[in-house]
Amino acid sequence: MSEAVSLTWRQFRFERRMFWRNPSAAFFNFLLPLILLLLIAGAFGTTTNRLDTLIPGLAAMNMFATTFNALAYNITFLREQGVLKRIHGTPLPAPAYFGGLLGNALANAVVQVALVVVLGHLIWGLPWPRDWGELVLFTVLGVVTFASLGIAFAHLIPNFSSAAAYVNVVFLPVILVSGTFYSTKSLPNVLDALARVLPLKHLIDGFSGAIVTGRGVSDNLTAIAVLCVWAAIGIFCAVRWFRWEQP
């Protein structure tokens, strides 16, 4: 057990070093979401009701991009370049490799959520999160859900050249229908029902309870259940159909 933990930790540290050696990755993961927050808040106003919707929505969207999008891109690229095949041929256990990937995604997600929360407090005077424990719970659950779905979705992408098209055909409709920038109460019934099936809407609800409304975990059991179901689907598909090399 200690050896597995040590290997996972070493892989995590390697993933962090590789992340920071890629300036564009750091920009799109950290600076771009903050720029979006400032632009959207400036365009649509900074009333309390608007910010109460925007802060949880952007925090969840950033996590979605950091986990689902990033892993779908990276896994596709590494598979096409033969890196995954070489990793598979080393003594590094698969759980340690994927543990390092998930740890890196979790670290990025924690920083992103913290940046959005701190910015909302310092610039617009929003209160600090009302339930830190709930915020941590939904952060971890969101990372596991969207990271596993991102790895699973990479199975469907035939090559890296088409990765952007495949990822955006999922990412853009999901953030638009899930209430990232507005309340889903204003959606038509069909779209509202679709949003309630998707995991992002429930991550937003969990963040909203932790950061804004103070609704505790007991009031968000449905959101937790839906995220757990999607996490189980993602983990099953990622394990069942994962390929170490290009078909």
C-alpha positions, 0 to 999 in steps of 0.5 A: 500500500505504501509503495502504491501511495508513493508512486501515485504521489510521484506521478502527481508531482510529475503532472504538476511540473508538466502543467507549470512548464506549459504556460498556455495551460496555466493561462487557460486554466487560471487567468482565462476564467477570471477574465471571463468572470470580470467580463460577464459581471461587467456586461450583465451587472453586479447585482447581488442576485446576478453574482449569486448565480454567476459565482457558483456557475463559473466555479462549476464551469471552470472545473468542468473545463479543467477536468473533462476538457483537459483530460479528453484532450490530453489522453487523446494526444498522449495516445496518438503520440504513443506516450500512453503505450510507453507508460503502459510498458513501464512498471508504473501501475495503472492506478498510480498513473490515473491517481496522479492525473486525478490529483493534478485535476483536483489541485487545479480545480481547488485553485480555480474555485478558490480564485472565483470565491476570493475574487467575488469576496474582495471585489464585490463584497460577497460573503465567504462560503457559508458551508466549507465542508459542503464546498469541499465535498462538491469539489471532490465529487465534481472532479471525480465525476468530470475527470472520469467522464473526460477519460471515458469520452477520449475513447470516442475521439478518433485523433487529436486533430478532431479533439476540439470539435468532439469536446466542444460539441459536448462542453458548449451545449452543457454549459449553456443549458445547465444554468452557468450564467443564469437560473434554469428556472427561466428555461422551457420545460424540455430544456429544464428537464434536460439540465436536471439530467446533466451533472453540471447543473447539480454541481452548480446547485451544490456550489450555490448551496455552499457559497450562497444560500447556505443550503446544507448537504441534506438539502442537496442529496439529489445533486449528490446522487446524480453526480454519483451516478454520473461518476459511476458511469464515467468510471465504468466506461473509462475502465471498460474501454480504455485504450493505451494505444491508437487503434 
